[in-house]
């Protein structure tokens, strides 16, 4: 199973997801991580926790440093 992190964005819905995507793309463009893939909202009511799927454990660990409050999603 690919490594995943649950990252909570500051703004709900598409706005927060867009901000997260921009930052992840910056990291990718700077060769700090390889590819990432959006997962799903894990709380449809608040629409702030996003599951992000990474291509490697190394990428997930780097993202964890960027978002220290990120957690592992529940199975």
PQR file with spaces between the fields and no chain letter, atoms N, CA, C, O and H, PARSE charges and radii, in Angstrom:
ATOM       1  N    UNK     1       0.841   -1.175    0.000 -0.4000 1.5000
ATOM       2  CA   UNK     1       0.000    0.000    0.000 -0.0000 2.0000
ATOM       3  C    UNK     1       0.892    1.246    0.000  0.5500 1.7000
ATOM       4  O    UNK     1       1.842    1.321    0.779 -0.5500 1.4000
ATOM       5  N    UNK     2       0.600    2.211   -0.856 -0.4000 1.5000
ATOM       6  CA   UNK     2       1.416    3.424   -0.897 -0.0000 2.0000
ATOM       7  C    UNK     2       1.296    4.212    0.409  0.5500 1.7000
ATOM       8  O    UNK     2       0.262    4.158    1.075 -0.5500 1.4000
ATOM       9  H    UNK     2      -0.172    2.150   -1.489  0.4000 1.0000
ATOM      10  N    UNK     3       2.350    4.940    0.773 -0.4000 1.5000
ATOM      11  CA   UNK     3       2.294    5.736    1.995 -0.0000 2.0000
ATOM      12  C    UNK     3       1.265    6.858    1.881  0.5500 1.7000
ATOM      13  O    UNK     3       1.125    7.485    0.831 -0.5500 1.4000
ATOM      14  H    UNK     3       3.190    4.984    0.232  0.4000 1.0000
ATOM      15  N    UNK     4       0.553    7.098    2.974 -0.4000 1.5000
ATOM      16  CA   UNK     4      -0.496    8.112    2.995 -0.0000 2.0000
ATOM      17  C    UNK     4      -0.354    8.958    4.244  0.5500 1.7000
ATOM      18  O    UNK     4       0.121    8.495    5.282 -0.5500 1.4000
ATOM      19  H    UNK     4       0.667    6.589    3.827  0.4000 1.0000
ATOM      20  N    UNK     5      -0.774   10.206    4.121 -0.4000 1.5000
ATOM      21  CA   UNK     5      -0.853   11.097    5.270 -0.0000 2.0000
ATOM      22  C    UNK     5      -2.199   11.785    5.250  0.5500 1.7000
ATOM      23  O    UNK     5      -2.769   12.023    4.184 -0.5500 1.4000
ATOM      24  H    UNK     5      -1.160   10.582    3.278  0.4000 1.0000
ATOM      25  N    UNK     6      -2.698   12.099    6.405 -0.4000 1.5000
ATOM      26  CA   UNK     6      -3.919   12.858    6.550 -0.0000 2.0000
ATOM      27  C    UNK     6      -3.495   14.266    6.943  0.5500 1.7000
ATOM      28  O    UNK     6      -3.007   14.486    8.052 -0.5500 1.4000
ATOM      29  H    UNK     6      -2.235   11.905    7.270  0.4000 1.0000
ATOM      30  N    UNK     7      -3.680   15.215    6.036 -0.4000 1.5000
ATOM      31  CA   UNK     7      -3.258   16.592    6.259 -0.0000 2.0000
ATOM      32  C    UNK     7      -4.499   17.458    6.402  0.5500 1.7000
ATOM      33  O    UNK     7      -5.375   17.445    5.537 -0.5500 1.4000
ATOM      34  H    UNK     7      -4.076   15.036    5.136  0.4000 1.0000
ATOM      35  N    UNK     8      -4.573   18.205    7.487 -0.4000 1.5000
ATOM      36  CA   UNK     8      -5.710   19.087    7.718 -0.0000 2.0000
ATOM      37  C    UNK     8      -5.373   20.467    7.182  0.5500 1.7000
ATOM      38  O    UNK     8      -4.378   21.073    7.579 -0.5500 1.4000
ATOM      39  H    UNK     8      -3.861   18.215    8.190  0.4000 1.0000
ATOM      40  N    UNK     9      -6.209   20.959    6.277 -0.4000 1.5000
ATOM      41  CA   UNK     9      -5.999   22.270    5.662 -0.0000 2.0000
ATOM      42  C    UNK     9      -6.686   23.341    6.497  0.5500 1.7000
ATOM      43  O    UNK     9      -7.603   23.052    7.266 -0.5500 1.4000
ATOM      44  H    UNK     9      -7.017   20.467    5.954  0.4000 1.0000
ATOM      45  N    UNK    10      -6.232   24.582    6.339 -0.4000 1.5000
ATOM      46  CA   UNK    10      -6.753   25.664    7.170 -0.0000 2.0000
ATOM      47  C    UNK    10      -8.133   26.140    6.719  0.5500 1.7000
ATOM      48  O    UNK    10      -8.919   26.624    7.534 -0.5500 1.4000
ATOM      49  H    UNK    10      -5.487   24.817    5.714  0.4000 1.0000
ATOM      50  N    UNK    11      -8.427   26.009    5.442 -0.4000 1.5000
ATOM      51  CA   UNK    11      -9.739   26.418    4.931 -0.0000 2.0000
ATOM      52  C    UNK    11     -10.451   25.206    4.352  0.5500 1.7000
ATOM      53  O    UNK    11      -9.817   24.360    3.722 -0.5500 1.4000
ATOM      54  H    UNK    11      -7.789   25.616    4.780  0.4000 1.0000
ATOM      55  N    UNK    12     -11.760   25.110    4.557 -0.4000 1.5000
ATOM      56  CA   UNK    12     -12.483   23.929    4.089 -0.0000 2.0000
ATOM      57  C    UNK    12     -12.665   23.890    2.576  0.5500 1.7000
ATOM      58  O    UNK    12     -12.554   24.898    1.878 -0.5500 1.4000
ATOM      59  H    UNK    12     -12.275   25.798    5.069  0.4000 1.0000
ATOM      60  N    UNK    13     -12.949   22.686    2.108 -0.4000 1.5000
ATOM      61  CA   UNK    13     -13.349   22.471    0.721 -0.0000 2.0000
ATOM      62  C    UNK    13     -12.264   22.733   -0.298  0.5500 1.7000
ATOM      63  O    UNK    13     -11.081   22.498   -0.053 -0.5500 1.4000
ATOM      64  H    UNK    13     -13.039   21.868    2.675  0.4000 1.0000
ATOM      65  N    UNK    14     -12.691   23.223   -1.446 -0.4000 1.5000
ATOM      66  CA   UNK    14     -11.814   23.385   -2.597 -0.0000 2.0000
ATOM      67  C    UNK    14     -10.718   24.421   -2.340  0.5500 1.7000
ATOM      68  O    UNK    14      -9.595   24.265   -2.821 -0.5500 1.4000
ATOM      69  H    UNK    14     -13.652   23.414   -1.646  0.4000 1.0000
ATOM      70  N    UNK    15     -11.030   25.461   -1.595 -0.4000 1.5000
ATOM      71  CA   UNK    15     -10.016   26.498   -1.321 -0.0000 2.0000
ATOM      72  C    UNK    15      -8.830   25.904   -0.565  0.5500 1.7000
ATOM      73  O    UNK    15      -7.678   26.105   -0.949 -0.5500 1.4000
ATOM      74  H    UNK    15     -11.942   25.588   -1.204  0.4000 1.0000
ATOM      75  N    UNK    16      -9.115   25.184    0.494 -0.4000 1.5000
ATOM      76  CA   UNK    16      -8.041   24.554    1.264 -0.0000 2.0000
ATOM      77  C    UNK    16      -7.301   23.507    0.461  0.5500 1.7000
ATOM      78  O    UNK    16      -6.078   23.398    0.548 -0.5500 1.4000
ATOM      79  H    UNK    16     -10.051   25.021    0.806  0.4000 1.0000
ATOM      80  N    UNK    17      -8.043   22.732   -0.324 -0.4000 1.5000
ATOM      81  CA   UNK    17      -7.416   21.698   -1.162 -0.0000 2.0000
ATOM      82  C    UNK    17      -6.492   22.331   -2.196  0.5500 1.7000
ATOM      83  O    UNK    17      -5.419   21.802   -2.484 -0.5500 1.4000
ATOM      84  H    UNK    17      -9.037   22.820   -0.394  0.4000 1.0000
ATOM      85  N    UNK    18      -6.911   23.462   -2.752 -0.4000 1.5000
ATOM      86  CA   UNK    18      -6.093   24.151   -3.745 -0.0000 2.0000
ATOM      87  C    UNK    18      -4.801   24.670   -3.118  0.5500 1.7000
ATOM      88  O    UNK    18      -3.734   24.560   -3.722 -0.5500 1.4000
ATOM      89  H    UNK    18      -7.782   23.893   -2.518  0.4000 1.0000
ATOM      90  N    UNK    19      -4.887   25.231   -1.919 -0.4000 1.5000
ATOM      91  CA   UNK    19      -3.694   25.712   -1.228 -0.0000 2.0000
ATOM      92  C    UNK    19      -2.732   24.559   -0.934  0.5500 1.7000
ATOM      93  O    UNK    19      -1.519   24.693   -1.095 -0.5500 1.4000
ATOM      94  H    UNK    19      -5.754   25.320   -1.429  0.4000 1.0000
ATOM      95  N    UNK    20      -3.285   23.437   -0.506 -0.4000 1.5000
ATOM      96  CA   UNK    20      -2.465   22.255   -0.241 -0.0000 2.0000
ATOM      97  C    UNK    20      -1.800   21.762   -1.520  0.5500 1.7000
ATOM      98  O    UNK    20      -0.610   21.448   -1.523 -0.5500 1.4000
ATOM      99  H    UNK    20      -4.270   23.328   -0.375  0.4000 1.0000
ATOM     100  N    UNK    21      -2.557   21.696   -2.593 -0.4000 1.5000
ATOM     101  CA   UNK    21      -2.017   21.231   -3.879 -0.0000 2.0000
ATOM     102  C    UNK    21      -0.899   22.145   -4.370  0.5500 1.7000
ATOM     103  O    UNK    21       0.112   21.670   -4.886 -0.5500 1.4000
ATOM     104  H    UNK    21      -3.523   21.951   -2.590  0.4000 1.0000
ATOM     105  N    UNK    22      -1.077   23.447   -4.213 -0.4000 1.5000
ATOM     106  CA   UNK    22      -0.032   24.383   -4.638 -0.0000 2.0000
ATOM     107  C    UNK    22       1.267   24.131   -3.874  0.5500 1.7000
ATOM     108  O    UNK    22       2.347   24.120   -4.466 -0.5500 1.4000
ATOM     109  H    UNK    22      -1.899   23.833   -3.794  0.4000 1.0000
ATOM     110  N    UNK    23       1.162   23.931   -2.566 -0.4000 1.5000
ATOM     111  CA   UNK    23       2.368   23.698   -1.760 -0.0000 2.0000
ATOM     112  C    UNK    23       3.016   22.364   -2.105  0.5500 1.7000
ATOM     113  O    UNK    23       4.239   22.277   -2.215 -0.5500 1.4000
ATOM     114  H    UNK    23       0.285   23.940   -2.085  0.4000 1.0000
ATOM     115  N    UNK    24       2.205   21.326   -2.276 -0.4000 1.5000
ATOM     116  CA   UNK    24       2.755   20.024   -2.664 -0.0000 2.0000
ATOM     117  C    UNK    24       3.419   20.108   -4.033  0.5500 1.7000
ATOM     118  O    UNK    24       4.467   19.496   -4.244 -0.5500 1.4000
ATOM     119  H    UNK    24       1.211   21.397   -2.187  0.4000 1.0000
ATOM     120  N    UNK    25       2.833   20.851   -4.963 -0.4000 1.5000
ATOM     121  CA   UNK    25       3.438   21.011   -6.283 -0.0000 2.0000
ATOM     122  C    UNK    25       4.747   21.795   -6.211  0.5500 1.7000
ATOM     123  O    UNK    25       5.680   21.515   -6.964 -0.5500 1.4000
ATOM     124  H    UNK    25       1.982   21.347   -4.792  0.4000 1.0000
ATOM     125  N    UNK    26       4.823   22.778   -5.306 -0.4000 1.5000
ATOM     126  CA   UNK    26       6.089   23.490   -5.110 -0.0000 2.0000
ATOM     127  C    UNK    26       7.177   22.519   -4.654  0.5500 1.7000
ATOM     128  O    UNK    26       8.299   22.545   -5.158 -0.5500 1.4000
ATOM     129  H    UNK    26       4.065   23.005   -4.694  0.4000 1.0000
ATOM     130  N    UNK    27       6.830   21.669   -3.701 -0.4000 1.5000
ATOM     131  CA   UNK    27       7.799   20.683   -3.218 -0.0000 2.0000
ATOM     132  C    UNK    27       8.220   19.744   -4.346  0.5500 1.7000
ATOM     133  O    UNK    27       9.394   19.394   -4.468 -0.5500 1.4000
ATOM     134  H    UNK    27       5.918   21.648   -3.291  0.4000 1.0000
ATOM     135  N    UNK    28       7.266   19.348   -5.154 -0.4000 1.5000
ATOM     136  CA   UNK    28       7.580   18.451   -6.283 -0.0000 2.0000
ATOM     137  C    UNK    28       8.453   19.168   -7.311  0.5500 1.7000
ATOM     138  O    UNK    28       9.436   18.605   -7.793 -0.5500 1.4000
ATOM     139  H    UNK    28       6.313   19.633   -5.055  0.4000 1.0000
ATOM     140  N    UNK    29       8.097   20.401   -7.644 -0.4000 1.5000
ATOM     141  CA   UNK    29       8.865   21.156   -8.644 -0.0000 2.0000
ATOM     142  C    UNK    29      10.278   21.459   -8.176  0.5500 1.7000
ATOM     143  O    UNK    29      11.183   21.618   -8.995 -0.5500 1.4000
ATOM     144  H    UNK    29       7.299   20.859   -7.252  0.4000 1.0000
ATOM     145  N    UNK    30      10.474   21.540   -6.873 -0.4000 1.5000
ATOM     146  CA   UNK    30      11.812   21.759   -6.311 -0.0000 2.0000
ATOM     147  C    UNK    30      12.546   20.446   -6.042  0.5500 1.7000
ATOM     148  O    UNK    30      13.605   20.435   -5.414 -0.5500 1.4000
ATOM     149  H    UNK    30       9.739   21.411   -6.207  0.4000 1.0000
ATOM     150  N    UNK    31      11.976   19.351   -6.519 -0.4000 1.5000
ATOM     151  CA   UNK    31      12.554   18.006   -6.364 -0.0000 2.0000
ATOM     152  C    UNK    31      12.722   17.592   -4.907  0.5500 1.7000
ATOM     153  O    UNK    31      13.613   16.809   -4.575 -0.5500 1.4000
ATOM     154  H    UNK    31      11.116   19.360   -7.029  0.4000 1.0000
ATOM     155  N    UNK    32      11.860   18.121   -4.037 -0.4000 1.5000
ATOM     156  CA   UNK    32      11.913   17.730   -2.637 -0.0000 2.0000
ATOM     157  C    UNK    32      11.066   16.485   -2.386  0.5500 1.7000
ATOM     158  O    UNK    32      11.340   15.718   -1.462 -0.5500 1.4000
ATOM     159  H    UNK    32      11.137   18.757   -4.306  0.4000 1.0000
ATOM     160  N    UNK    33      10.045   16.289   -3.203 -0.4000 1.5000
ATOM     161  CA   UNK    33       9.248   15.060   -3.198 -0.0000 2.0000
ATOM     162  C    UNK    33       9.015   14.656   -4.637  0.5500 1.7000
ATOM     163  O    UNK    33       9.166   15.469   -5.549 -0.5500 1.4000
ATOM     164  H    UNK    33       9.823   16.912   -3.953  0.4000 1.0000
ATOM     165  N    UNK    34       8.650   13.409   -4.844 -0.4000 1.5000
ATOM     166  CA   UNK    34       8.264   13.003   -6.193 -0.0000 2.0000
ATOM     167  C    UNK    34       6.756   13.230   -6.306  0.5500 1.7000
ATOM     168  O    UNK    34       6.241   14.184   -5.723 -0.5500 1.4000
ATOM     169  H    UNK    34       8.527   12.748   -4.103  0.4000 1.0000
ATOM     170  N    UNK    35       6.068   12.414   -7.009 -0.4000 1.5000
ATOM     171  CA   UNK    35       4.654   12.671   -7.261 -0.0000 2.0000
ATOM     172  C    UNK    35       3.804   12.414   -6.024  0.5500 1.7000
ATOM     173  O    UNK    35       4.187   11.645   -5.142 -0.5500 1.4000
ATOM     174  H    UNK    35       6.487   11.639   -7.483  0.4000 1.0000
ATOM     175  N    UNK    36       2.670   13.053   -5.971 -0.4000 1.5000
ATOM     176  CA   UNK    36       1.686   12.873   -4.908 -0.0000 2.0000
ATOM     177  C    UNK    36       0.319   12.765   -5.578  0.5500 1.7000
ATOM     178  O    UNK    36       0.143   13.179   -6.724 -0.5500 1.4000
ATOM     179  H    UNK    36       2.358   13.678   -6.687  0.4000 1.0000
ATOM     180  N    UNK    37      -0.622   12.216   -4.865 -0.4000 1.5000
ATOM     181  CA   UNK    37      -1.955   11.999   -5.426 -0.0000 2.0000
ATOM     182  C    UNK    37      -2.998   12.358   -4.373  0.5500 1.7000
ATOM     183  O    UNK    37      -2.878   11.958   -3.215 -0.5500 1.4000
ATOM     184  H    UNK    37      -0.479   11.880   -3.935  0.4000 1.0000
ATOM     185  N    UNK    38      -4.020   13.112   -4.773 -0.4000 1.5000
ATOM     186  CA   UNK    38      -5.061   13.439   -3.797 -0.0000 2.0000
ATOM     187  C    UNK    38      -5.879   12.210   -3.444  0.5500 1.7000
ATOM     188  O    UNK    38      -6.240   11.408   -4.305 -0.5500 1.4000
ATOM     189  H    UNK    38      -4.118   13.437   -5.714  0.4000 1.0000
ATOM     190  N    UNK    39      -6.155   12.088   -2.180 -0.4000 1.5000
ATOM     191  CA   UNK    39      -7.045   11.029   -1.723 -0.0000 2.0000
ATOM     192  C    UNK    39      -8.449   11.596   -1.602  0.5500 1.7000
ATOM     193  O    UNK    39      -9.001   12.126   -2.566 -0.5500 1.4000
ATOM     194  H    UNK    39      -5.862   12.739   -1.480  0.4000 1.0000
ATOM     195  N    UNK    40      -9.012   11.483   -0.427 -0.4000 1.5000
ATOM     196  CA   UNK    40     -10.387   11.954   -0.241 -0.0000 2.0000
ATOM     197  C    UNK    40     -10.483   12.728    1.057  0.5500 1.7000
ATOM     198  O    UNK    40      -9.620   12.644    1.932 -0.5500 1.4000
ATOM     199  H    UNK    40      -8.564   11.053    0.357  0.4000 1.0000
ATOM     200  N    UNK    41     -11.570   13.488    1.150 -0.4000 1.5000
ATOM     201  CA   UNK    41     -11.872   14.102    2.442 -0.0000 2.0000
ATOM     202  C    UNK    41     -12.200   12.980    3.394  0.5500 1.7000
ATOM     203  O    UNK    41     -12.863   12.014    3.016 -0.5500 1.4000
ATOM     204  H    UNK    41     -12.271   13.556    0.439  0.4000 1.0000
ATOM     205  N    UNK    42     -11.752   13.092    4.598 -0.4000 1.5000
ATOM     206  CA   UNK    42     -12.097   12.058    5.569 -0.0000 2.0000
ATOM     207  C    UNK    42     -13.207   12.526    6.497  0.5500 1.7000
ATOM     208  O    UNK    42     -13.743   11.742    7.281 -0.5500 1.4000
ATOM     209  H    UNK    42     -11.213   13.877    4.905  0.4000 1.0000
ATOM     210  N    UNK    43     -13.550   13.808    6.406 -0.4000 1.5000
ATOM     211  CA   UNK    43     -14.664   14.347    7.177 -0.0000 2.0000
ATOM     212  C    UNK    43     -15.468   15.232    6.241  0.5500 1.7000
ATOM     213  O    UNK    43     -15.118   16.390    6.011 -0.5500 1.4000
ATOM     214  H    UNK    43     -13.115   14.445    5.769  0.4000 1.0000
ATOM     215  N    UNK    44     -16.536   14.686    5.708 -0.4000 1.5000
ATOM     216  CA   UNK    44     -17.330   15.416    4.722 -0.0000 2.0000
ATOM     217  C    UNK    44     -18.029   16.644    5.303  0.5500 1.7000
ATOM     218  O    UNK    44     -18.435   17.539    4.561 -0.5500 1.4000
ATOM     219  H    UNK    44     -16.820   13.745    5.894  0.4000 1.0000
ATOM     220  N    UNK    45     -18.167   16.687    6.613 -0.4000 1.5000
ATOM     221  CA   UNK    45     -18.825   17.829    7.244 -0.0000 2.0000
ATOM     222  C    UNK    45     -17.912   19.069    7.243  0.5500 1.7000
ATOM     223  O    UNK    45     -18.339   20.155    6.852 -0.5500 1.4000
ATOM     224  H    UNK    45     -17.837   15.961    7.215  0.4000 1.0000
ATOM     225  N    UNK    46     -16.670   18.901    7.678 -0.4000 1.5000
ATOM     226  CA   UNK    46     -15.754   20.047    7.736 -0.0000 2.0000
ATOM     227  C    UNK    46     -14.964   20.230    6.448  0.5500 1.7000
ATOM     228  O    UNK    46     -14.552   21.348    6.138 -0.5500 1.4000
ATOM     229  H    UNK    46     -16.323   18.018    7.996  0.4000 1.0000
ATOM     230  N    UNK    47     -14.748   19.175    5.704 -0.4000 1.5000
ATOM     231  CA   UNK    47     -13.979   19.178    4.456 -0.0000 2.0000
ATOM     232  C    UNK    47     -12.593   19.793    4.634  0.5500 1.7000
ATOM     233  O    UNK    47     -12.104   20.509    3.759 -0.5500 1.4000
ATOM     234  H    UNK    47     -15.083   18.268    5.956  0.4000 1.0000
ATOM     235  N    UNK    48     -11.964   19.508    5.778 -0.4000 1.5000
ATOM     236  CA   UNK    48     -10.600   20.007    5.986 -0.0000 2.0000
ATOM     237  C    UNK    48      -9.541   18.915    6.013  0.5500 1.7000
ATOM     238  O    UNK    48      -8.434   19.160    5.532 -0.5500 1.4000
ATOM     239  H    UNK    48     -12.360   18.927    6.489  0.4000 1.0000
ATOM     240  N    UNK    49      -9.810   17.716    6.547 -0.4000 1.5000
ATOM     241  CA   UNK    49      -8.760   16.697    6.487 -0.0000 2.0000
ATOM     242  C    UNK    49      -8.720   16.027    5.106  0.5500 1.7000
ATOM     243  O    UNK    49      -9.724   15.494    4.633 -0.5500 1.4000
ATOM     244  H    UNK    49     -10.709   17.517    6.937  0.4000 1.0000
ATOM     245  N    UNK    50      -7.560   16.063    4.481 -0.4000 1.5000
ATOM     246  CA   UNK    50      -7.375   15.438    3.170 -0.0000 2.0000
ATOM     247  C    UNK    50      -6.381   14.303    3.286  0.5500 1.7000
ATOM     248  O    UNK    50      -5.342   14.427    3.936 -0.5500 1.4000
ATOM     249  H    UNK    50      -6.744   16.496    4.865  0.4000 1.0000
ATOM     250  N    UNK    51      -6.713   13.199    2.648 -0.4000 1.5000
ATOM     251  CA   UNK    51      -5.771   12.090    2.558 -0.0000 2.0000
ATOM     252  C    UNK    51      -4.911   12.325    1.321  0.5500 1.7000
ATOM     253  O    UNK    51      -5.429   12.507    0.219 -0.5500 1.4000
ATOM     254  H    UNK    51      -7.557   13.098    2.121  0.4000 1.0000
ATOM     255  N    UNK    52      -3.602   12.321    1.510 -0.4000 1.5000
ATOM     256  CA   UNK    52      -2.662   12.491    0.405 -0.0000 2.0000
ATOM     257  C    UNK    52      -1.862   11.201    0.279  0.5500 1.7000
ATOM     258  O    UNK    52      -1.378   10.654    1.270 -0.5500 1.4000
ATOM     259  H    UNK    52      -3.181   12.173    2.405  0.4000 1.0000
ATOM     260  N    UNK    53      -1.733   10.731   -0.944 -0.4000 1.5000
ATOM     261  CA   UNK    53      -1.014    9.490   -1.232 -0.0000 2.0000
ATOM     262  C    UNK    53       0.316    9.862   -1.889  0.5500 1.7000
ATOM     263  O    UNK    53       0.354   10.605   -2.869 -0.5500 1.4000
ATOM     264  H    UNK    53      -2.126   11.176   -1.749  0.4000 1.0000
ATOM     265  N    UNK    54       1.387    9.338   -1.336 -0.4000 1.5000
ATOM     266  CA   UNK    54       2.722    9.641   -1.844 -0.0000 2.0000
ATOM     267  C    UNK    54       3.303    8.428   -2.552  0.5500 1.7000
ATOM     268  O    UNK    54       2.883    7.295   -2.317 -0.5500 1.4000
ATOM     269  H    UNK    54       1.356    8.734   -0.540  0.4000 1.0000
ATOM     270  N    UNK    55       4.273    8.679   -3.420 -0.4000 1.5000
ATOM     271  CA   UNK    55       4.911    7.588   -4.159 -0.0000 2.0000
ATOM     272  C    UNK    55       5.926    6.823   -3.327  0.5500 1.7000
ATOM     273  O    UNK    55       6.270    5.687   -3.653 -0.5500 1.4000
ATOM     274  H    UNK    55       4.614    9.599   -3.610  0.4000 1.0000
ATOM     275  N    UNK    56       6.409    7.445   -2.248 -0.4000 1.5000
ATOM     276  CA   UNK    56       7.423    6.753   -1.441 -0.0000 2.0000
ATOM     277  C    UNK    56       7.294    7.146    0.026  0.5500 1.7000
ATOM     278  O    UNK    56       6.707    8.173    0.366 -0.5500 1.4000
ATOM     279  H    UNK    56       6.130    8.367   -1.983  0.4000 1.0000
ATOM     280  N    UNK    57       7.855    6.305    0.877 -0.4000 1.5000
ATOM     281  CA   UNK    57       7.907    6.614    2.309 -0.0000 2.0000
ATOM     282  C    UNK    57       8.721    7.885    2.554  0.5500 1.7000
ATOM     283  O    UNK    57       8.382    8.687    3.425 -0.5500 1.4000
ATOM     284  H    UNK    57       8.332    5.470    0.601  0.4000 1.0000
ATOM     285  N    UNK    58       9.782    8.062    1.792 -0.4000 1.5000
ATOM     286  CA   UNK    58      10.639    9.241    1.924 -0.0000 2.0000
ATOM     287  C    UNK    58       9.826   10.515    1.683  0.5500 1.7000
ATOM     288  O    UNK    58       9.968   11.494    2.417 -0.5500 1.4000
ATOM     289  H    UNK    58      10.058    7.411    1.085  0.4000 1.0000
ATOM     290  N    UNK    59       8.981   10.500    0.661 -0.4000 1.5000
ATOM     291  CA   UNK    59       8.145   11.664    0.365 -0.0000 2.0000
ATOM     292  C    UNK    59       7.157   11.939    1.495  0.5500 1.7000
ATOM     293  O    UNK    59       6.943   13.090    1.876 -0.5500 1.4000
ATOM     294  H    UNK    59       8.866    9.705    0.065  0.4000 1.0000
ATOM     295  N    UNK    60       6.565   10.886    2.020 -0.4000 1.5000
ATOM     296  CA   UNK    60       5.611   11.039    3.120 -0.0000 2.0000
ATOM     297  C    UNK    60       6.307   11.591    4.362  0.5500 1.7000
ATOM     298  O    UNK    60       5.740   12.425    5.067 -0.5500 1.4000
ATOM     299  H    UNK    60       6.739    9.951    1.710  0.4000 1.0000
ATOM     300  N    UNK    61       7.521   11.138    4.634 -0.4000 1.5000
ATOM     301  CA   UNK    61       8.268   11.646    5.782 -0.0000 2.0000
ATOM     302  C    UNK    61       8.627   13.119    5.604  0.5500 1.7000
ATOM     303  O    UNK    61       8.568   13.897    6.556 -0.5500 1.4000
ATOM     304  H    UNK    61       7.982   10.461    4.061  0.4000 1.0000
ATOM     305  N    UNK    62       8.996   13.492    4.390 -0.4000 1.5000
ATOM     306  CA   UNK    62       9.309   14.899    4.124 -0.0000 2.0000
ATOM     307  C    UNK    62       8.055   15.750    4.320  0.5500 1.7000
ATOM     308  O    UNK    62       8.122   16.819    4.927 -0.5500 1.4000
ATOM     309  H    UNK    62       9.044   12.859    3.617  0.4000 1.0000
ATOM     310  N    UNK    63       6.928   15.290    3.817 -0.4000 1.5000
ATOM     311  CA   UNK    63       5.669   16.029    3.980 -0.0000 2.0000
ATOM     312  C    UNK    63       5.294   16.133    5.451  0.5500 1.7000
ATOM     313  O    UNK    63       4.746   17.145    5.886 -0.5500 1.4000
ATOM     314  H    UNK    63       6.874   14.422    3.323  0.4000 1.0000
ATOM     315  N    UNK    64       5.587   15.099    6.207 -0.4000 1.5000
ATOM     316  CA   UNK    64       5.294   15.119    7.642 -0.0000 2.0000
ATOM     317  C    UNK    64       6.090   16.228    8.335  0.5500 1.7000
ATOM     318  O    UNK    64       5.619   16.797    9.319 -0.5500 1.4000
ATOM     319  H    UNK    64       6.032   14.277    5.854  0.4000 1.0000
ATOM     320  N    UNK    65       7.273   16.536    7.840 -0.4000 1.5000
ATOM     321  CA   UNK    65       8.048   17.649    8.397 -0.0000 2.0000
ATOM     322  C    UNK    65       7.406   18.988    8.036  0.5500 1.7000
ATOM     323  O    UNK    65       7.451   19.934    8.822 -0.5500 1.4000
ATOM     324  H    UNK    65       7.655   16.074    7.040  0.4000 1.0000
ATOM     325  N    UNK    66       6.810   19.067    6.845 -0.4000 1.5000
ATOM     326  CA   UNK    66       6.131   20.295    6.414 -0.0000 2.0000
ATOM     327  C    UNK    66       4.833   20.514    7.182  0.5500 1.7000
ATOM     328  O    UNK    66       4.478   21.646    7.511 -0.5500 1.4000
ATOM     329  H    UNK    66       6.773   18.298    6.206  0.4000 1.0000
ATOM     330  N    UNK    67       4.133   19.426    7.463 -0.4000 1.5000
ATOM     331  CA   UNK    67       2.857   19.464    8.181 -0.0000 2.0000
ATOM     332  C    UNK    67       2.984   18.559    9.406  0.5500 1.7000
ATOM     333  O    UNK    67       2.546   17.409    9.371 -0.5500 1.4000
ATOM     334  H    UNK    67       4.421   18.506    7.196  0.4000 1.0000
ATOM     335  N    UNK    68       3.580   19.068   10.488 -0.4000 1.5000
ATOM     336  CA   UNK    68       3.834   18.231   11.668 -0.0000 2.0000
ATOM     337  C    UNK    68       2.573   17.626   12.290  0.5500 1.7000
ATOM     338  O    UNK    68       2.647   16.594   12.956 -0.5500 1.4000
ATOM     339  H    UNK    68       3.936   20.003   10.515  0.4000 1.0000
ATOM     340  N    UNK    69       1.432   18.254   12.080 -0.4000 1.5000
ATOM     341  CA   UNK    69       0.198   17.731   12.651 -0.0000 2.0000
ATOM     342  C    UNK    69      -0.439   16.634   11.789  0.5500 1.7000
ATOM     343  O    UNK    69      -1.464   16.065   12.163 -0.5500 1.4000
ATOM     344  H    UNK    69       1.372   19.093   11.539  0.4000 1.0000
ATOM     345  N    UNK    70       0.164   16.346   10.650 -0.4000 1.5000
ATOM     346  CA   UNK    70      -0.378   15.310    9.765 -0.0000 2.0000
ATOM     347  C    UNK    70      -0.357   13.966   10.486  0.5500 1.7000
ATOM     348  O    UNK    70       0.540   13.686   11.281 -0.5500 1.4000
ATOM     349  H    UNK    70       0.997   16.808   10.346  0.4000 1.0000
ATOM     350  N    UNK    71      -1.345   13.152   10.198 -0.4000 1.5000
ATOM     351  CA   UNK    71      -1.464   11.837   10.837 -0.0000 2.0000
ATOM     352  C    UNK    71      -1.625   10.755    9.782  0.5500 1.7000
ATOM     353  O    UNK    71      -1.834   11.043    8.604 -0.5500 1.4000
ATOM     354  H    UNK    71      -2.074   13.379    9.552  0.4000 1.0000
ATOM     355  N    UNK    72      -1.526    9.531   10.214 -0.4000 1.5000
ATOM     356  CA   UNK    72      -1.799    8.414    9.330 -0.0000 2.0000
ATOM     357  C    UNK    72      -3.307    8.194    9.296  0.5500 1.7000
ATOM     358  O    UNK    72      -3.947    8.179   10.347 -0.5500 1.4000
ATOM     359  H    UNK    72      -1.356    9.297   11.171  0.4000 1.0000
ATOM     360  N    UNK    73      -3.886    8.024    8.108 -0.4000 1.5000
ATOM     361  CA   UNK    73      -5.325    7.788    8.047 -0.0000 2.0000
ATOM     362  C    UNK    73      -5.684    6.433    8.631  0.5500 1.7000
ATOM     363  O    UNK    73      -4.879    5.501    8.611 -0.5500 1.4000
ATOM     364  H    UNK    73      -3.365    8.037    7.254  0.4000 1.0000
ATOM     365  N    UNK    74      -6.889    6.334    9.146 -0.4000 1.5000
ATOM     366  CA   UNK    74      -7.372    5.055    9.647 -0.0000 2.0000
ATOM     367  C    UNK    74      -7.690    4.137    8.481  0.5500 1.7000
ATOM     368  O    UNK    74      -8.167    4.588    7.440 -0.5500 1.4000
ATOM     369  H    UNK    74      -7.542    7.090    9.162  0.4000 1.0000
ATOM     370  N    UNK    75      -7.427    2.849    8.655 -0.4000 1.5000
ATOM     371  CA   UNK    75      -7.722    1.910    7.559 -0.0000 2.0000
ATOM     372  C    UNK    75      -9.200    1.777    7.308  0.5500 1.7000
ATOM     373  O    UNK    75      -9.611    1.028    6.421 -0.5500 1.4000
ATOM     374  H    UNK    75      -7.039    2.482    9.501  0.4000 1.0000
